[in-house]
Amino acid sequence: MYELRLDDTIGGHSNIRVIFLVPPDDWQPLQKMPLPVIWVIEAYPKKRQDFSKFDLNRFDAGRAIVRERFYETS
């Protein structure tokens, strides 16, 4: 998973953080995807520099949901 920081104001919110996932090469999709996929796990306004334990658990849960629903889990 990766983080993208947007230092702009969008919809009245500034300093947007986007957490996204680029699936590893060993994940096999359940159906053919014509282009590589980048999954957005969460987007929210940044309030501090670090991540809490709760944030990290939430991001991991989002990653697990993407893998369970769209990739083979053998």
Biopython code that builds the backbone (N, CA, C, O; Angstrom):
import numpy as np
from Bio.PDB.StructureBuilder import StructureBuilder

atoms = [
    (1, "MET", "N", (0.837, -1.166, 0.000)),
    (1, "MET", "CA", (0.000, 0.000, 0.000)),
    (1, "MET", "C", (0.884, 1.232, 0.000)),
    (1, "MET", "O", (2.017, 1.219, 0.482)),
    (2, "TYR", "N", (0.330, 2.289, -0.554)),
    (2, "TYR", "CA", (1.066, 3.534, -0.702)),
    (2, "TYR", "C", (0.196, 4.706, -0.263)),
    (2, "TYR", "O", (-1.011, 4.571, -0.065)),
    (3, "GLU", "N", (0.839, 5.850, -0.119)),
    (3, "GLU", "CA", (0.139, 7.072, 0.275)),
    (3, "GLU", "C", (0.445, 8.169, -0.741)),
    (3, "GLU", "O", (1.589, 8.349, -1.158)),
    (4, "LEU", "N", (-0.594, 8.892, -1.127)),
    (4, "LEU", "CA", (-0.456, 10.052, -1.992)),
    (4, "LEU", "C", (-0.975, 11.248, -1.204)),
    (4, "LEU", "O", (-2.075, 11.198, -0.654)),
    (5, "ARG", "N", (-0.195, 12.318, -1.147)),
    (5, "ARG", "CA", (-0.615, 13.533, -0.443)),
    (5, "ARG", "C", (-0.909, 14.628, -1.456)),
    (5, "ARG", "O", (-0.083, 14.935, -2.316)),
    (6, "LEU", "N", (-2.094, 15.211, -1.344)),
    (6, "LEU", "CA", (-2.496, 16.293, -2.233)),
    (6, "LEU", "C", (-2.526, 17.585, -1.427)),
    (6, "LEU", "O", (-3.360, 17.745, -0.536)),
    (7, "ASP", "N", (-1.631, 18.491, -1.732)),
    (7, "ASP", "CA", (-1.560, 19.773, -1.027)),
    (7, "ASP", "C", (-2.404, 20.812, -1.747)),
    (7, "ASP", "O", (-1.885, 21.795, -2.277)),
    (8, "ASP", "N", (-3.697, 20.583, -1.759)),
    (8, "ASP", "CA", (-4.630, 21.463, -2.450)),
    (8, "ASP", "C", (-5.952, 21.407, -1.703)),
    (8, "ASP", "O", (-6.138, 20.557, -0.832)),
    (9, "THR", "N", (-6.854, 22.288, -2.029)),
    (9, "THR", "CA", (-8.176, 22.267, -1.424)),
    (9, "THR", "C", (-9.149, 21.676, -2.430)),
    (9, "THR", "O", (-9.281, 22.172, -3.549)),
    (10, "ILE", "N", (-9.833, 20.606, -2.016)),
    (10, "ILE", "CA", (-10.797, 19.914, -2.872)),
    (10, "ILE", "C", (-12.075, 19.765, -2.070)),
    (10, "ILE", "O", (-12.070, 19.141, -1.009)),
    (11, "GLY", "N", (-13.158, 20.322, -2.556)),
    (11, "GLY", "CA", (-14.432, 20.229, -1.861)),
    (11, "GLY", "C", (-14.401, 20.811, -0.460)),
    (11, "GLY", "O", (-15.099, 20.330, 0.432)),
    (12, "GLY", "N", (-13.600, 21.837, -0.266)),
    (12, "GLY", "CA", (-13.508, 22.466, 1.042)),
    (12, "GLY", "C", (-12.551, 21.784, 2.007)),
    (12, "GLY", "O", (-12.361, 22.256, 3.128)),
    (13, "HIS", "N", (-11.947, 20.680, 1.583)),
    (13, "HIS", "CA", (-10.981, 19.961, 2.418)),
    (13, "HIS", "C", (-9.584, 20.195, 1.867)),
    (13, "HIS", "O", (-9.375, 20.187, 0.654)),
    (14, "SER", "N", (-8.621, 20.407, 2.775)),
    (14, "SER", "CA", (-7.245, 20.603, 2.328)),
    (14, "SER", "C", (-6.358, 19.488, 2.842)),
    (14, "SER", "O", (-6.710, 18.767, 3.776)),
    (15, "ASN", "N", (-5.195, 19.360, 2.212)),
    (15, "ASN", "CA", (-4.217, 18.328, 2.582)),
    (15, "ASN", "C", (-4.835, 16.931, 2.587)),
    (15, "ASN", "O", (-4.875, 16.262, 3.619)),
    (16, "ILE", "N", (-5.310, 16.507, 1.437)),
    (16, "ILE", "CA", (-5.962, 15.208, 1.289)),
    (16, "ILE", "C", (-4.906, 14.107, 1.230)),
    (16, "ILE", "O", (-3.882, 14.246, 0.562)),
    (17, "ARG", "N", (-5.169, 13.025, 1.932)),
    (17, "ARG", "CA", (-4.330, 11.829, 1.912)),
    (17, "ARG", "C", (-5.111, 10.726, 1.213)),
    (17, "ARG", "O", (-6.266, 10.471, 1.555)),
    (18, "VAL", "N", (-4.490, 10.069, 0.235)),
    (18, "VAL", "CA", (-5.120, 8.959, -0.476)),
    (18, "VAL", "C", (-4.259, 7.721, -0.219)),
    (18, "VAL", "O", (-3.072, 7.699, -0.542)),
    (19, "ILE", "N", (-4.870, 6.705, 0.361)),
    (19, "ILE", "CA", (-4.195, 5.436, 0.602)),
    (19, "ILE", "C", (-4.633, 4.508, -0.524)),
    (19, "ILE", "O", (-5.828, 4.300, -0.733)),
    (20, "PHE", "N", (-3.663, 3.950, -1.251)),
    (20, "PHE", "CA", (-4.016, 3.093, -2.376)),
    (20, "PHE", "C", (-3.162, 1.841, -2.393)),
    (20, "PHE", "O", (-2.115, 1.762, -1.751)),
    (21, "LEU", "N", (-3.637, 0.873, -3.143)),
    (21, "LEU", "CA", (-3.003, -0.444, -3.220)),
    (21, "LEU", "C", (-2.701, -0.781, -4.668)),
    (21, "LEU", "O", (-3.575, -0.697, -5.531)),
    (22, "VAL", "N", (-1.476, -1.158, -4.927)),
    (22, "VAL", "CA", (-1.086, -1.741, -6.202)),
    (22, "VAL", "C", (-0.890, -3.221, -5.906)),
    (22, "VAL", "O", (0.049, -3.579, -5.195)),
    (23, "PRO", "N", (-1.758, -4.104, -6.437)),
    (23, "PRO", "CA", (-1.665, -5.512, -6.062)),
    (23, "PRO", "C", (-0.335, -6.126, -6.470)),
    (23, "PRO", "O", (0.200, -5.806, -7.532)),
    (24, "PRO", "N", (0.204, -7.012, -5.628)),
    (24, "PRO", "CA", (1.451, -7.686, -5.977)),
    (24, "PRO", "C", (1.277, -8.563, -7.216)),
    (24, "PRO", "O", (0.161, -8.961, -7.550)),
    (25, "ASP", "N", (2.362, -8.854, -7.879)),
    (25, "ASP", "CA", (2.305, -9.657, -9.108)),
    (25, "ASP", "C", (1.779, -11.067, -8.867)),
    (25, "ASP", "O", (1.225, -11.677, -9.782)),
    (26, "ASP", "N", (1.940, -11.596, -7.665)),
    (26, "ASP", "CA", (1.492, -12.966, -7.425)),
    (26, "ASP", "C", (-0.008, -13.074, -7.135)),
    (26, "ASP", "O", (-0.521, -14.187, -7.018)),
    (27, "TRP", "N", (-0.718, -11.964, -7.018)),
    (27, "TRP", "CA", (-2.178, -12.005, -6.865)),
    (27, "TRP", "C", (-2.788, -12.207, -8.247)),
    (27, "TRP", "O", (-2.544, -11.411, -9.154)),
    (28, "GLN", "N", (-3.574, -13.257, -8.414)),
    (28, "GLN", "CA", (-4.226, -13.551, -9.689)),
    (28, "GLN", "C", (-5.681, -13.076, -9.645)),
    (28, "GLN", "O", (-6.437, -13.529, -8.785)),
    (29, "PRO", "N", (-6.096, -12.178, -10.546)),
    (29, "PRO", "CA", (-7.475, -11.680, -10.524)),
    (29, "PRO", "C", (-8.483, -12.779, -10.837)),
    (29, "PRO", "O", (-8.179, -13.712, -11.580)),
    (30, "LEU", "N", (-9.684, -12.668, -10.270)),
    (30, "LEU", "CA", (-10.753, -13.632, -10.533)),
    (30, "LEU", "C", (-11.274, -13.514, -11.957)),
    (30, "LEU", "O", (-11.725, -14.502, -12.537)),
    (31, "GLN", "N", (-11.214, -12.318, -12.524)),
    (31, "GLN", "CA", (-11.611, -12.116, -13.920)),
    (31, "GLN", "C", (-10.557, -11.269, -14.615)),
    (31, "GLN", "O", (-9.826, -10.513, -13.975)),
    (32, "LYS", "N", (-10.492, -11.407, -15.919)),
    (32, "LYS", "CA", (-9.483, -10.679, -16.685)),
    (32, "LYS", "C", (-9.740, -9.171, -16.591)),
    (32, "LYS", "O", (-10.859, -8.700, -16.792)),
    (33, "MET", "N", (-8.680, -8.436, -16.282)),
    (33, "MET", "CA", (-8.766, -6.977, -16.221)),
    (33, "MET", "C", (-7.926, -6.416, -17.364)),
    (33, "MET", "O", (-6.744, -6.743, -17.471)),
    (34, "PRO", "N", (-8.514, -5.574, -18.225)),
    (34, "PRO", "CA", (-7.800, -5.123, -19.423)),
    (34, "PRO", "C", (-6.599, -4.232, -19.122)),
    (34, "PRO", "O", (-5.649, -4.198, -19.905)),
    (35, "LEU", "N", (-6.624, -3.520, -18.016)),
    (35, "LEU", "CA", (-5.527, -2.626, -17.651)),
    (35, "LEU", "C", (-5.122, -2.902, -16.205)),
    (35, "LEU", "O", (-5.912, -3.463, -15.445)),
    (36, "PRO", "N", (-3.921, -2.525, -15.816)),
    (36, "PRO", "CA", (-3.540, -2.674, -14.408)),
    (36, "PRO", "C", (-4.492, -1.866, -13.508)),
    (36, "PRO", "O", (-4.976, -0.801, -13.890)),
    (37, "VAL", "N", (-4.739, -2.390, -12.332)),
    (37, "VAL", "CA", (-5.685, -1.770, -11.411)),
    (37, "VAL", "C", (-4.944, -1.170, -10.219)),
    (37, "VAL", "O", (-4.042, -1.792, -9.658)),
    (38, "ILE", "N", (-5.331, 0.035, -9.842)),
    (38, "ILE", "CA", (-4.866, 0.669, -8.612)),
    (38, "ILE", "C", (-6.107, 0.858, -7.749)),
    (38, "ILE", "O", (-7.038, 1.559, -8.145)),
    (39, "TRP", "N", (-6.124, 0.245, -6.588)),
    (39, "TRP", "CA", (-7.278, 0.280, -5.695)),
    (39, "TRP", "C", (-7.127, 1.410, -4.687)),
    (39, "TRP", "O", (-6.113, 1.498, -3.995)),
    (40, "VAL", "N", (-8.130, 2.270, -4.605)),
    (40, "VAL", "CA", (-8.140, 3.322, -3.587)),
    (40, "VAL", "C", (-8.764, 2.726, -2.329)),
    (40, "VAL", "O", (-9.929, 2.328, -2.328)),
    (41, "ILE", "N", (-7.981, 2.671, -1.269)),
    (41, "ILE", "CA", (-8.445, 2.111, -0.002)),
    (41, "ILE", "C", (-9.213, 3.169, 0.795)),
    (41, "ILE", "O", (-10.268, 2.888, 1.363)),
    (42, "GLU", "N", (-8.668, 4.388, 0.827)),
    (42, "GLU", "CA", (-9.321, 5.453, 1.585)),
    (42, "GLU", "C", (-8.754, 6.801, 1.160)),
    (42, "GLU", "O", (-7.586, 6.903, 0.786)),
    (43, "ALA", "N", (-9.581, 7.824, 1.222)),
    (43, "ALA", "CA", (-9.156, 9.210, 0.985)),
    (43, "ALA", "C", (-9.759, 10.061, 2.093)),
    (43, "ALA", "O", (-10.959, 9.985, 2.358)),
    (44, "TYR", "N", (-8.927, 10.868, 2.739)),
    (44, "TYR", "CA", (-9.406, 11.684, 3.850)),
    (44, "TYR", "C", (-8.479, 12.869, 4.068)),
    (44, "TYR", "O", (-7.328, 12.837, 3.632)),
    (45, "PRO", "N", (-8.963, 13.929, 4.743)),
    (45, "PRO", "CA", (-8.106, 15.084, 5.029)),
    (45, "PRO", "C", (-7.050, 14.723, 6.076)),
    (45, "PRO", "O", (-7.348, 14.081, 7.082)),
    (46, "LYS", "N", (-5.831, 15.143, 5.822)),
    (46, "LYS", "CA", (-4.711, 14.856, 6.717)),
    (46, "LYS", "C", (-4.752, 15.810, 7.903)),
    (46, "LYS", "O", (-4.845, 17.025, 7.727)),
    (47, "LYS", "N", (-4.683, 15.261, 9.100)),
    (47, "LYS", "CA", (-4.683, 16.096, 10.300)),
    (47, "LYS", "C", (-3.363, 16.017, 11.054)),
    (47, "LYS", "O", (-3.041, 16.903, 11.846)),
    (48, "ARG", "N", (-2.591, 14.944, 10.804)),
    (48, "ARG", "CA", (-1.290, 14.808, 11.459)),
    (48, "ARG", "C", (-0.367, 13.984, 10.568)),
    (48, "ARG", "O", (-0.821, 13.396, 9.586)),
    (49, "GLN", "N", (0.899, 13.935, 10.892)),
    (49, "GLN", "CA", (1.888, 13.299, 10.028)),
    (49, "GLN", "C", (1.904, 11.775, 10.119)),
    (49, "GLN", "O", (2.144, 11.096, 9.121)),
    (50, "ASP", "N", (1.648, 11.235, 11.315)),
    (50, "ASP", "CA", (1.782, 9.789, 11.486)),
    (50, "ASP", "C", (0.437, 9.087, 11.391)),
    (50, "ASP", "O", (-0.609, 9.734, 11.332)),
    (51, "PHE", "N", (0.473, 7.757, 11.378)),
    (51, "PHE", "CA", (-0.731, 6.938, 11.364)),
    (51, "PHE", "C", (-0.891, 6.289, 12.728)),
    (51, "PHE", "O", (0.087, 5.869, 13.345)),
    (52, "SER", "N", (-2.132, 6.210, 13.194)),
    (52, "SER", "CA", (-2.390, 5.512, 14.451)),
    (52, "SER", "C", (-2.484, 4.009, 14.173)),
    (52, "SER", "O", (-2.577, 3.584, 13.022)),
    (53, "LYS", "N", (-2.460, 3.226, 15.227)),
    (53, "LYS", "CA", (-2.618, 1.775, 15.100)),
    (53, "LYS", "C", (-3.975, 1.465, 14.461)),
    (53, "LYS", "O", (-4.089, 0.554, 13.641)),
    (54, "PHE", "N", (-5.005, 2.235, 14.846)),
    (54, "PHE", "CA", (-6.331, 2.057, 14.271)),
    (54, "PHE", "C", (-6.310, 2.323, 12.762)),
    (54, "PHE", "O", (-6.924, 1.580, 11.998)),
    (55, "ASP", "N", (-5.608, 3.380, 12.327)),
    (55, "ASP", "CA", (-5.491, 3.676, 10.894)),
    (55, "ASP", "C", (-4.864, 2.500, 10.151)),
    (55, "ASP", "O", (-5.378, 2.067, 9.120)),
    (56, "LEU", "N", (-3.767, 1.991, 10.670)),
    (56, "LEU", "CA", (-3.065, 0.885, 10.012)),
    (56, "LEU", "C", (-3.942, -0.365, 9.943)),
    (56, "LEU", "O", (-3.938, -1.066, 8.932)),
    (57, "ASN", "N", (-4.686, -0.647, 11.001)),
    (57, "ASN", "CA", (-5.599, -1.793, 10.991)),
    (57, "ASN", "C", (-6.704, -1.605, 9.962)),
    (57, "ASN", "O", (-7.089, -2.559, 9.285)),
    (58, "ARG", "N", (-7.220, -0.380, 9.835)),
    (58, "ARG", "CA", (-8.268, -0.077, 8.860)),
    (58, "ARG", "C", (-7.746, -0.249, 7.427)),
    (58, "ARG", "O", (-8.448, -0.790, 6.573)),
    (59, "PHE", "N", (-6.527, 0.206, 7.166)),
    (59, "PHE", "CA", (-5.940, 0.060, 5.831)),
    (59, "PHE", "C", (-5.714, -1.420, 5.505)),
    (59, "PHE", "O", (-5.969, -1.854, 4.382)),
    (60, "ASP", "N", (-5.236, -2.189, 6.483)),
    (60, "ASP", "CA", (-5.043, -3.628, 6.269)),
    (60, "ASP", "C", (-6.363, -4.333, 5.992)),
    (60, "ASP", "O", (-6.420, -5.247, 5.169)),
    (61, "ALA", "N", (-7.423, -3.914, 6.674)),
    (61, "ALA", "CA", (-8.745, -4.504, 6.439)),
    (61, "ALA", "C", (-9.225, -4.194, 5.023)),
    (61, "ALA", "O", (-9.797, -5.061, 4.363)),
    (62, "GLY", "N", (-9.000, -2.972, 4.551)),
    (62, "GLY", "CA", (-9.357, -2.615, 3.179)),
    (62, "GLY", "C", (-8.606, -3.455, 2.162)),
    (62, "GLY", "O", (-9.176, -3.893, 1.162)),
    (63, "ARG", "N", (-7.326, -3.677, 2.421)),
    (63, "ARG", "CA", (-6.495, -4.519, 1.547)),
    (63, "ARG", "C", (-7.038, -5.940, 1.525)),
    (63, "ARG", "O", (-7.129, -6.551, 0.460)),
    (64, "ALA", "N", (-7.401, -6.473, 2.686)),
    (64, "ALA", "CA", (-7.927, -7.836, 2.779)),
    (64, "ALA", "C", (-9.245, -7.972, 2.027)),
    (64, "ALA", "O", (-9.488, -8.993, 1.382)),
    (65, "ILE", "N", (-10.095, -6.956, 2.103)),
    (65, "ILE", "CA", (-11.378, -6.994, 1.397)),
    (65, "ILE", "C", (-11.159, -7.011, -0.119)),
    (65, "ILE", "O", (-11.815, -7.773, -0.830)),
    (66, "VAL", "N", (-10.255, -6.186, -0.609)),
    (66, "VAL", "CA", (-9.955, -6.172, -2.049)),
    (66, "VAL", "C", (-9.458, -7.541, -2.488)),
    (66, "VAL", "O", (-9.902, -8.068, -3.508)),
    (67, "ARG", "N", (-8.542, -8.116, -1.725)),
    (67, "ARG", "CA", (-7.996, -9.422, -2.107)),
    (67, "ARG", "C", (-9.080, -10.500, -2.092)),
    (67, "ARG", "O", (-9.148, -11.326, -3.002)),
    (68, "GLU", "N", (-9.919, -10.492, -1.070)),
    (68, "GLU", "CA", (-10.966, -11.507, -0.945)),
    (68, "GLU", "C", (-11.985, -11.428, -2.072)),
    (68, "GLU", "O", (-12.429, -12.460, -2.576)),
    (69, "ARG", "N", (-12.359, -10.218, -2.473)),
    (69, "ARG", "CA", (-13.440, -10.050, -3.455)),
    (69, "ARG", "C", (-12.988, -10.102, -4.910)),
    (69, "ARG", "O", (-13.779, -10.455, -5.784)),
    (70, "PHE", "N", (-11.730, -9.758, -5.186)),
    (70, "PHE", "CA", (-11.319, -9.614, -6.579)),
    (70, "PHE", "C", (-10.132, -10.477, -7.007)),
    (70, "PHE", "O", (-9.769, -10.472, -8.183)),
    (71, "TYR", "N", (-9.517, -11.222, -6.075)),
    (71, "TYR", "CA", (-8.349, -12.029, -6.410)),
    (71, "TYR", "C", (-8.474, -13.420, -5.823)),
    (71, "TYR", "O", (-9.137, -13.624, -4.807)),
    (72, "GLU", "N", (-7.824, -14.379, -6.482)),
    (72, "GLU", "CA", (-7.794, -15.744, -5.969)),
    (72, "GLU", "C", (-7.013, -15.774, -4.670)),
    (72, "GLU", "O", (-5.960, -15.146, -4.567)),
    (73, "THR", "N", (-7.506, -16.485, -3.689)),
    (73, "THR", "CA", (-6.866, -16.529, -2.388)),
    (73, "THR", "C", (-6.349, -17.927, -2.052)),
    (73, "THR", "O", (-6.430, -18.357, -0.901)),
    (74, "SER", "N", (-5.833, -18.618, -3.023)),
    (74, "SER", "CA", (-5.369, -19.997, -2.783)),
    (74, "SER", "C", (-4.088, -20.054, -1.992)),
    (74, "SER", "O", (-3.581, -21.141, -1.715)),
]
sb = StructureBuilder()
sb.init_structure("model")
sb.init_model(0)
sb.init_chain("A")
sb.init_seg("    ")
for serial, (resi, resn, name, xyz) in enumerate(atoms, 1):
    if name == "N":
        sb.init_residue(resn, " ", resi, " ")
    sb.init_atom(name, np.array(xyz, "f"), 0.0, 1.0, " ", f" {name:<3s}", serial, name[0])
structure = sb.get_structure()
